[in-house]
Amino acid sequence: MPGHTLPLPPNILDHRTFRRSSVSLGRCTLCDNGPAVYHSDTQRASVCESCYVRLVREANQEKGGVR
């Protein structure tokens, strides 16, 4: 459902495989709310800025990094 962010199981998407794109990627694969600005070829996903930040934050929390 657009505008709702579903919780992600740990280690489903690896933020390190995403690259910022300068072309239109459509809507975010995760939330379908914002325009996708990061894309991962290996994971076949495109995410918005908010979801990308969330992926990074969740990875840092799992590793005991900055919260």
Protein Blocks (a to p, Z undefined) as FASTA:
>chain_A
ZZiacdddehkbcfklpccdfbdebjafklomaccfbdcfklopacdfklmmmmmmmmmm
mnopaZZ
